[in-house]
Amino acid sequence: MEILYIVAFLILFILVSKKVLHRSKDNKPSVPFPLPVIGHLHLILKKPLHRTLGKLAKKYGPILFLQYGFRKVVLVSSPSAIEACLAKNDIAFANRPRFIVGEYLGYNYTSLVWASYGDHWRNLRRVTALEIFSSYRLQLLSSVRAKEIRSLLQQLFGNLDNKNFRKVEFKTMFFELMLNILMQMIAGKKFNGENVVDIDEAKRFRHTVIETFYLMGALNASDFLPFLRWFDLQGLEKRMVKAGKQRDTFWQSLINERRQKNRFTTGDGEENNILIDVLLSQQKLDPEYYTDEIVKGIIGVMLTAGTETSSGTMEWAMSLLLNNPEFLQKARDEIDQQVGMERLLEESDLPNLPYLQNIINETLRLYPTGPVVIHESSEDCNVGGFHVPSGTILLMNFWAVHRDPNVWKEPMKFNPERFQGVEGEKDGFKLIPFGFGRRRCPGEALAMRMVGLTLGSLIQCFEWERFGDELVDMSEGAGLNLPRAKPLVAMCRPRLTKKNIMAPF
């Protein structure tokens, strides 16, 4: 028996020695000591994830190699490290890890978000770039966005009087606005406000979106310790199955509804701009590729990603402006000077409102909608002088980069004027709220238009004050898209006349 113990000890000693020597050869930075089996998983249990990872990077450096169960992980938290991944090794890191959630919510890894880099992904990217998010398509659908935002302004005005401030809750208001805009663009119908056909259907969809974001952001131990999938101890896979079926039923109903309507239309007019119709026209040209599953995957990504992210950005922006009213006033002065008070702000005015754009950029710097972005290496590569094996999960902490004191002056301070004279891409990898490279968010242009027009219209048409004497609580909630811990509430009263706001579109 003693001999067995000695042999076991020698084997363990040799394995540990090889690991240490191999690590020294790779010249990898120091890391926390991993626990048996789970590795470093215990270090990321505390939420929110971006802050936990930020503390690790602050202690161990901008490039950190970790072990999550059976999976190798590299965490990068500096502009130069992210540039090494997304510019110098863009193709190597163009994949997503095959987490279980992608099987159920990504149509078995065939949607744009979850598909591996290759011919299929490139084709999806081409279709979304040319047929959905092109400047031409966005311009065709600009009237939809303007109409829904005008409807919101009129609804707000109708609930107020001209003298006294009234309370407004933003979270629901912004979510419903984004949902209506996207549903009108995608399916030609709306889920909130006037002319809503099925209120219960709208409620079910909102619950599905919330559940989707929860499941996408949840830490599923089975992704890193595959043997746990047999037990589903967290109950996540069961919820994924349910959410996947609900989503599929909803997307299919939208497609069937458009097919039915198209049987009785000529294909001319506004109907031709509805995005499901555009995708169904592609399906007629290539039915074997553009199956209903492919179409559902595309519209699913648009609806779920576009609603929560854009509405969340606007809620953070208003929170910051309420706590910093001097910047709110400067934005209002700019709008008054460029647009005036005799007409409502339009999308075509946005390029002439750089201060408003600076406010949005500063909001995205402090509160990026994707604080931690996940990719996976498809081949061996080198990052910052360190070897990264194929199959390594890449965690990029954009939140940490956006608040790095080595990159930004007074990084914790809200100061839109830091962006004066800076033109987006020329600022390198300091500000990357929409990612970079092949996996960059294709809906960036649409999001910036929706956020810019909505915020600008609210600033132009109404006066805003905090609800109570205290500063707005800026606590962050847990979730994939960095939500507020508590919904924002503020006080509002009309600034423009009834004639201007209530004028028909």
C-alpha positions as CSV (number, residue, x, y, z in Angstrom):
1,M,0.0,0.0,0.0
2,E,2.8,2.4,0.9
3,I,4.4,1.7,-2.5
4,L,1.2,2.7,-4.2
5,Y,1.1,6.0,-2.3
6,I,4.7,6.7,-3.3
7,V,4.0,5.9,-7.0
8,A,0.9,8.1,-6.9
9,F,2.9,10.9,-5.3
10,L,5.7,10.7,-8.0
11,I,3.2,10.7,-10.8
12,L,1.5,13.8,-9.3
13,F,4.8,15.5,-8.8
14,I,5.9,14.8,-12.4
15,L,2.5,16.2,-13.8
16,V,2.7,19.3,-11.7
17,S,6.3,19.9,-12.6
18,K,5.5,19.6,-16.3
19,K,2.7,22.0,-15.9
20,V,4.9,24.5,-14.1
21,L,7.7,24.1,-16.7
22,H,5.3,24.4,-19.6
23,R,3.9,27.6,-18.1
24,S,7.3,29.1,-17.7
25,K,8.1,28.2,-21.3
26,D,5.0,30.0,-22.5
27,N,6.1,33.0,-20.3
28,K,2.5,33.4,-19.2
29,P,1.6,36.0,-16.5
30,S,1.0,34.9,-12.9
31,V,-2.5,33.7,-12.2
32,P,-4.5,32.8,-9.1
33,F,-4.1,29.2,-8.0
34,P,-6.8,27.0,-9.6
35,L,-8.9,24.7,-7.5
36,P,-9.3,21.0,-8.4
37,V,-11.8,20.3,-11.1
38,I,-13.5,23.8,-11.2
39,G,-10.3,25.7,-11.8
40,H,-11.0,29.5,-11.4
41,L,-14.8,29.3,-11.7
42,H,-15.1,30.2,-8.1
43,L,-13.6,33.6,-8.8
44,I,-16.5,34.7,-11.1
45,L,-19.4,33.8,-8.9
46,K,-19.8,37.3,-7.6
47,K,-21.9,39.6,-9.7
48,P,-21.7,41.7,-11.8
49,L,-19.2,39.8,-13.9
50,H,-17.5,42.8,-15.5
51,R,-16.6,44.2,-12.1
52,T,-15.3,40.9,-10.8
53,L,-13.2,40.4,-14.0
54,G,-12.0,44.0,-13.7
55,K,-10.7,43.4,-10.2
56,L,-8.8,40.3,-11.4
57,A,-7.2,42.3,-14.2
58,K,-6.2,45.1,-11.9
59,K,-4.5,42.6,-9.6
60,Y,-2.9,40.3,-12.2
61,G,-2.6,42.4,-15.4
62,P,-4.3,43.1,-18.7
63,I,-3.7,39.6,-20.1
64,L,-4.7,36.8,-17.7
65,F,-4.9,33.1,-18.4
66,L,-7.5,31.2,-16.4
67,Q,-9.1,27.7,-16.3
68,Y,-12.9,27.5,-16.1
69,G,-13.4,23.8,-15.4
70,F,-12.2,22.0,-18.4
71,R,-12.0,25.1,-20.6
72,K,-9.0,27.4,-21.1
73,V,-9.8,31.1,-20.9
74,V,-7.8,34.2,-21.7
75,L,-9.1,37.5,-20.2
76,V,-8.0,40.7,-21.9
77,S,-8.6,44.2,-20.4
78,S,-6.5,46.8,-22.2
79,P,-6.8,48.5,-25.6
80,S,-3.5,47.0,-26.9
81,A,-4.5,43.5,-25.8
82,I,-8.0,43.8,-27.4
83,E,-6.3,45.2,-30.6
84,A,-4.1,42.1,-30.6
85,C,-7.2,39.9,-30.6
86,L,-9.6,41.8,-32.8
87,A,-7.2,43.3,-35.4
88,K,-4.1,41.2,-35.6
89,N,-5.9,37.9,-34.8
90,D,-9.3,38.8,-36.1
91,I,-9.9,35.5,-38.0
92,A,-8.4,33.4,-35.2
93,F,-10.9,34.9,-32.8
94,A,-13.9,35.1,-35.1
95,N,-15.7,32.1,-33.5
96,R,-18.1,32.0,-30.5
97,P,-17.8,29.2,-27.9
98,R,-20.5,26.6,-28.2
99,F,-22.3,27.3,-25.0
100,I,-25.5,25.3,-24.4
101,V,-27.7,28.3,-24.7
102,G,-26.7,28.7,-28.4
103,E,-28.2,25.2,-29.1
104,Y,-31.7,26.3,-27.9
105,L,-31.8,30.0,-28.5
106,G,-29.6,30.1,-31.6
107,Y,-31.2,27.4,-33.7
108,N,-28.5,24.9,-33.0
109,Y,-25.7,27.5,-33.6
110,T,-26.9,28.6,-37.0
111,S,-28.0,32.2,-36.1
112,L,-25.7,35.2,-36.7
113,V,-24.7,35.4,-33.1
114,W,-23.8,31.8,-32.6
115,A,-22.7,30.5,-36.0
116,S,-19.0,29.6,-36.4
117,Y,-16.9,31.7,-38.7
118,G,-17.2,30.3,-42.2
119,D,-19.3,30.3,-45.4
120,H,-22.6,30.2,-43.5
121,W,-21.7,33.0,-41.2
122,R,-20.4,35.1,-44.0
123,N,-23.6,34.7,-45.9
124,L,-25.7,35.7,-42.9
125,R,-23.5,38.7,-42.4
126,R,-23.8,39.7,-46.1
127,V,-27.6,39.5,-46.0
128,T,-27.9,41.5,-42.8
129,A,-25.4,44.1,-44.1
130,L,-27.0,44.5,-47.6
131,E,-30.7,43.8,-47.0
132,I,-31.3,44.9,-43.4
133,F,-28.8,47.3,-42.0
134,S,-27.7,49.1,-45.2
135,S,-27.9,52.9,-45.4
136,Y,-30.5,52.5,-48.1
137,R,-32.7,50.2,-46.0
138,L,-32.4,52.3,-42.9
139,Q,-33.4,55.4,-44.8
140,L,-36.4,53.6,-46.3
141,L,-37.6,52.8,-42.8
142,S,-36.8,56.2,-41.2
143,S,-40.5,57.2,-41.3
144,V,-41.3,54.2,-39.1
145,R,-38.9,55.4,-36.4
146,A,-40.0,59.0,-36.7
147,K,-43.7,58.0,-36.4
148,E,-43.2,55.9,-33.3
149,I,-41.1,58.5,-31.5
150,R,-43.7,61.2,-32.4
151,S,-46.3,58.9,-30.9
152,L,-44.3,58.6,-27.7
153,L,-44.0,62.4,-27.5
154,Q,-47.7,62.9,-28.0
155,Q,-48.5,60.3,-25.4
156,L,-46.2,62.0,-22.9
157,F,-47.7,65.4,-23.7
158,G,-51.2,64.1,-23.3
159,N,-50.4,62.9,-19.7
160,L,-49.0,66.3,-18.6
161,D,-50.1,69.9,-18.2
162,N,-48.1,72.9,-19.2
163,K,-47.2,74.2,-15.7
164,N,-46.6,71.3,-13.3
165,F,-44.0,68.5,-13.4
166,R,-45.3,64.9,-13.6
167,K,-43.6,61.6,-12.8
168,V,-42.3,59.5,-15.7
169,E,-40.9,55.9,-15.5
170,F,-38.4,55.3,-18.3
171,K,-37.6,51.6,-18.4
172,T,-41.0,50.4,-19.6
173,M,-41.5,53.5,-21.8
174,F,-38.1,53.0,-23.6
175,F,-38.6,49.2,-24.0
176,E,-42.0,49.6,-25.5
177,L,-40.8,52.3,-27.9
178,M,-37.9,50.1,-29.1
179,L,-40.2,47.1,-29.4
180,N,-42.7,49.1,-31.5
181,I,-40.0,50.5,-33.8
182,L,-38.4,47.1,-34.4
183,M,-41.7,45.3,-34.8
184,Q,-42.9,47.8,-37.3
185,M,-39.7,47.5,-39.3
186,I,-39.6,43.7,-39.1
187,A,-43.2,42.7,-39.3
188,G,-45.3,45.8,-39.9
189,K,-47.2,45.6,-36.6
190,K,-46.9,47.1,-33.1
191,F,-47.3,45.8,-29.6
192,N,-47.9,48.9,-27.5
193,G,-50.0,52.0,-27.7
194,E,-52.8,52.5,-30.2
195,N,-54.0,49.9,-32.7
196,V,-52.5,46.9,-30.8
197,V,-54.2,43.8,-31.9
198,D,-53.1,41.3,-29.2
199,I,-52.0,42.8,-25.8
200,D,-51.4,39.3,-24.3
201,E,-49.1,38.4,-27.1
202,A,-47.1,41.6,-26.5
203,K,-46.8,40.7,-22.8
204,R,-45.6,37.2,-23.6
205,F,-43.0,38.5,-26.0
206,R,-41.6,40.9,-23.4
207,H,-41.3,38.1,-20.9
208,T,-39.5,36.1,-23.6
209,V,-37.0,38.9,-24.2
210,I,-36.3,39.3,-20.5
211,E,-35.8,35.5,-20.1
212,T,-33.6,35.4,-23.2
213,F,-31.2,38.0,-21.8
214,Y,-31.2,36.2,-18.4
215,L,-30.3,32.9,-20.0
216,M,-27.7,34.4,-22.3
217,G,-25.9,36.0,-19.4
218,A,-26.3,33.2,-16.8
219,L,-23.1,31.3,-15.8
220,N,-24.0,27.7,-16.8
221,A,-21.6,25.4,-15.0
222,S,-22.4,22.7,-17.6
223,D,-20.6,24.8,-20.2
224,F,-17.3,24.3,-18.4
225,L,-17.9,21.0,-16.6
226,P,-19.8,18.9,-19.3
227,F,-20.6,16.0,-17.0
228,L,-23.0,18.3,-15.0
229,R,-25.2,18.5,-18.0
230,W,-26.7,15.2,-17.1
231,F,-28.1,16.7,-13.9
232,D,-28.9,20.3,-14.9
233,L,-28.4,21.3,-11.3
234,Q,-29.2,25.0,-12.0
235,G,-32.3,24.3,-14.0
236,L,-31.0,26.4,-16.8
237,E,-31.3,23.9,-19.7
238,K,-34.9,23.3,-18.8
239,R,-35.6,27.0,-19.0
240,M,-33.7,27.2,-22.3
241,V,-35.8,24.5,-23.9
242,K,-39.0,26.3,-22.8
243,A,-37.7,29.7,-24.0
244,G,-36.5,28.3,-27.3
245,K,-40.0,26.9,-28.0
246,Q,-41.7,30.1,-27.1
247,R,-39.4,32.1,-29.3
248,D,-39.8,29.8,-32.2
249,T,-43.6,29.8,-32.0
250,F,-43.6,33.6,-31.9
251,W,-41.1,34.1,-34.8
252,Q,-43.0,31.5,-36.9
253,S,-46.3,33.3,-36.3
254,L,-44.8,36.5,-37.6
255,I,-43.6,34.8,-40.8
256,N,-46.9,33.0,-41.4
257,E,-48.7,36.3,-40.9
258,R,-46.6,38.0,-43.5
259,R,-46.9,35.1,-45.9
260,Q,-50.7,35.3,-45.6
261,K,-50.8,39.0,-46.3
262,N,-48.4,38.7,-49.2
263,R,-50.8,36.4,-51.0
264,F,-53.3,39.3,-51.3
265,T,-50.9,42.1,-52.1
266,T,-49.0,43.1,-55.3
267,G,-45.7,43.6,-53.6
268,D,-45.6,47.3,-54.2
269,G,-45.6,50.1,-51.6
270,E,-44.6,50.2,-48.0
271,E,-45.1,46.4,-47.5
272,N,-42.1,45.9,-49.7
273,N,-39.9,47.5,-47.1
274,I,-40.9,45.2,-44.2
275,L,-37.9,43.1,-43.3
276,I,-39.6,39.8,-43.1
277,D,-40.9,40.3,-46.6
278,V,-37.3,41.1,-47.8
279,L,-36.1,37.8,-46.2
280,L,-39.0,35.9,-47.7
281,S,-38.1,37.2,-51.1
282,Q,-34.6,35.8,-50.6
283,Q,-36.2,32.5,-49.6
284,K,-38.0,32.4,-53.0
285,L,-34.7,32.8,-54.7
286,D,-32.9,30.2,-52.7
287,P,-35.4,28.1,-50.7
288,E,-32.9,25.4,-49.7
289,Y,-30.7,27.9,-47.8
290,Y,-33.1,30.5,-46.6
291,T,-35.3,28.1,-44.6
292,D,-37.7,29.4,-42.0
293,E,-35.1,28.6,-39.3
294,I,-32.6,30.9,-41.0
295,V,-35.2,33.7,-41.3
296,K,-36.3,33.2,-37.7
297,G,-32.7,33.3,-36.5
298,I,-32.2,36.7,-38.2
299,I,-35.4,38.4,-37.0
300,G,-34.9,36.9,-33.5
301,V,-31.5,38.4,-33.1
302,M,-32.8,41.8,-34.2
303,L,-35.8,41.8,-31.9
304,T,-34.2,40.5,-28.7
305,A,-30.8,42.4,-29.1
306,G,-32.3,45.6,-30.3
307,T,-34.9,46.2,-27.7
308,E,-33.0,45.7,-24.4
309,T,-29.7,47.2,-25.5
310,S,-31.0,50.5,-27.0
311,S,-33.6,51.1,-24.3
312,G,-30.9,50.4,-21.7
313,T,-28.5,52.9,-23.2
314,M,-31.2,55.6,-23.2
315,E,-32.1,54.9,-19.6
316,W,-28.5,55.3,-18.5
317,A,-28.1,58.5,-20.6
318,M,-31.1,60.1,-19.0
319,S,-29.8,59.0,-15.6
320,L,-26.4,60.7,-16.2
321,L,-28.0,63.9,-17.6
322,L,-30.4,64.2,-14.6
323,N,-27.3,64.0,-12.3
324,N,-25.4,66.4,-14.5
325,P,-28.0,69.0,-15.5
326,E,-25.3,71.4,-16.9
327,F,-24.7,68.9,-19.8
328,L,-28.5,68.5,-20.3
329,Q,-28.7,72.2,-20.8
330,K,-25.9,72.3,-23.3
331,A,-27.5,69.6,-25.3
332,R,-30.8,71.5,-25.3
333,D,-29.0,74.7,-26.3
334,E,-27.4,72.9,-29.3
335,I,-30.8,71.5,-30.4
336,D,-32.4,75.0,-30.1
337,Q,-29.7,76.5,-32.2
338,Q,-29.6,73.8,-34.9
339,V,-33.3,72.9,-35.0
340,G,-35.3,75.5,-33.2
341,M,-38.6,75.2,-31.4
342,E,-40.9,75.5,-34.4
343,R,-40.5,72.0,-35.6
344,L,-39.5,68.6,-34.1
345,L,-36.1,67.1,-34.4
346,E,-35.6,64.7,-37.3
347,E,-33.0,62.0,-38.1
348,S,-31.5,64.2,-40.7
349,D,-30.6,66.7,-37.9
350,L,-28.4,64.2,-36.0
351,P,-25.1,64.8,-37.9
352,N,-25.5,68.5,-36.9
353,L,-25.7,67.7,-33.2
354,P,-22.2,66.7,-32.1
355,Y,-22.8,67.5,-28.4
356,L,-25.7,65.0,-28.4
357,Q,-23.5,62.4,-30.0
358,N,-20.8,63.1,-27.4
359,I,-23.4,62.4,-24.6
360,I,-24.3,59.1,-26.3
361,N,-20.6,58.1,-26.6
362,E,-19.9,59.0,-23.0
363,T,-22.9,56.9,-21.9
364,L,-21.6,54.0,-23.9
365,R,-18.2,54.4,-22.4
366,L,-19.4,54.2,-18.8
367,Y,-22.2,51.7,-19.5
368,P,-21.5,49.6,-22.6
369,T,-24.5,47.4,-23.5
370,G,-22.0,44.5,-23.8
371,P,-19.6,45.0,-20.9
372,V,-18.0,41.6,-21.5
373,V,-17.8,40.1,-25.0
374,I,-17.0,36.4,-25.6
375,H,-15.2,34.9,-28.6
376,E,-13.2,31.7,-29.1
377,S,-9.9,30.9,-30.9
378,S,-10.2,28.6,-33.8
379,E,-6.4,28.2,-34.2
380,D,-3.2,28.8,-32.2
381,C,-2.2,32.4,-32.0
382,N,-0.1,35.0,-30.1
383,V,-1.5,37.7,-27.9
384,G,0.8,40.2,-26.3
385,G,3.7,37.8,-26.6
386,F,1.8,34.9,-25.0
387,H,0.8,31.7,-26.8
388,V,-3.0,31.1,-27.0
389,P,-4.0,27.6,-27.9
390,S,-6.9,26.8,-30.3
391,G,-10.2,26.4,-28.5
392,T,-9.4,29.0,-25.9
393,I,-12.4,31.2,-24.7
394,L,-11.6,34.9,-25.1
395,L,-13.2,37.3,-22.6
396,M,-12.8,41.0,-23.5
397,N,-13.8,43.3,-20.7
398,F,-14.8,46.4,-22.6
399,W,-16.2,47.9,-19.3
400,A,-12.7,47.8,-17.8
401,V,-11.1,49.4,-20.8
402,H,-13.6,52.2,-20.8
403,R,-12.8,53.0,-17.2
404,D,-9.0,52.5,-17.3
405,P,-7.2,55.5,-15.7
406,N,-4.2,54.7,-17.9
407,V,-6.5,55.4,-21.0
408,W,-8.9,58.0,-19.8
409,K,-8.6,61.2,-17.8
410,E,-10.9,61.0,-14.7
411,P,-12.5,57.8,-16.1
412,M,-15.2,57.6,-13.4
413,K,-16.5,61.1,-14.3
414,F,-19.3,61.7,-16.7
415,N,-17.9,64.3,-19.2
416,P,-19.2,64.3,-22.7
417,E,-16.8,67.0,-23.7
418,R,-13.9,64.6,-23.6
419,F,-15.1,63.5,-27.1
420,Q,-15.0,67.0,-28.6
421,G,-12.9,66.8,-31.8
422,V,-12.6,63.0,-31.6
423,E,-14.0,61.1,-34.6
424,G,-15.0,57.6,-33.6
425,E,-12.6,55.1,-35.3
426,K,-9.7,57.5,-35.0
427,D,-9.6,56.9,-31.2
428,G,-8.4,53.4,-31.7
429,F,-9.5,50.7,-29.2
430,K,-10.3,53.1,-26.4
431,L,-14.0,53.2,-27.1
432,I,-15.5,49.9,-28.5
433,P,-19.1,49.6,-27.3
434,F,-20.1,47.8,-30.5
435,G,-17.0,45.5,-30.8
436,F,-14.6,45.5,-33.7
437,G,-13.7,43.3,-36.7
438,R,-15.7,40.6,-38.2
439,R,-18.0,40.1,-35.2
440,R,-18.7,43.8,-34.8
441,C,-22.4,44.5,-34.1
442,P,-24.1,45.0,-37.5
443,G,-26.9,47.0,-36.0
444,E,-24.7,49.9,-34.8
445,A,-26.0,52.4,-37.3
446,L,-29.6,51.6,-36.5
447,A,-29.0,51.7,-32.7
448,M,-27.3,55.1,-32.9
449,R,-30.2,56.6,-35.0
450,M,-32.9,55.3,-32.6
451,V,-31.0,56.4,-29.5
452,G,-30.0,59.8,-30.9
453,L,-33.5,60.7,-32.2
454,T,-35.3,59.6,-29.1
455,L,-32.9,61.3,-26.6
456,G,-32.8,64.5,-28.8
457,S,-36.6,64.6,-29.0
458,L,-37.1,64.2,-25.3
459,I,-34.5,66.9,-24.6
460,Q,-36.1,69.3,-27.2
461,C,-39.7,68.8,-26.2
462,F,-39.6,68.5,-22.4
463,E,-38.0,69.9,-19.3
464,W,-36.6,67.2,-17.0
465,E,-35.8,67.1,-13.3
466,R,-34.8,64.5,-10.7
467,F,-37.5,62.8,-8.7
468,G,-36.7,64.1,-5.2
469,D,-33.7,65.9,-3.9
470,E,-31.3,63.0,-4.0
471,L,-29.0,62.1,-7.0
472,V,-30.2,59.3,-9.2
473,D,-29.0,56.0,-7.9
474,M,-26.5,54.7,-10.5
475,S,-26.3,51.1,-9.1
476,E,-25.9,48.4,-11.7
477,G,-28.1,45.3,-11.9
478,A,-27.1,41.8,-12.9
479,G,-27.5,40.9,-16.6
480,L,-25.9,40.5,-20.0
481,N,-26.6,44.1,-21.1
482,L,-25.6,46.0,-17.9
483,P,-29.1,47.1,-16.8
484,R,-29.9,49.6,-14.0
485,A,-30.6,48.0,-10.6
486,K,-33.7,50.1,-10.3
487,P,-35.9,51.6,-13.1
488,L,-35.3,55.3,-13.6
489,V,-38.1,57.7,-12.6
490,A,-37.9,61.5,-13.3
491,M,-40.1,64.6,-13.4
492,C,-41.2,66.1,-16.7
493,R,-43.2,69.0,-18.2
494,P,-43.7,70.2,-21.8
495,R,-41.3,72.7,-23.3
496,L,-42.7,73.0,-26.8
497,T,-46.2,74.0,-27.6
498,K,-49.1,71.6,-28.0
499,K,-49.3,72.7,-31.7
500,N,-45.7,71.5,-32.4
501,I,-45.9,68.2,-30.5
502,M,-49.4,67.1,-31.3
503,A,-49.2,68.0,-35.0
504,P,-50.1,64.9,-37.1
505,F,-47.1,63.0,-38.7
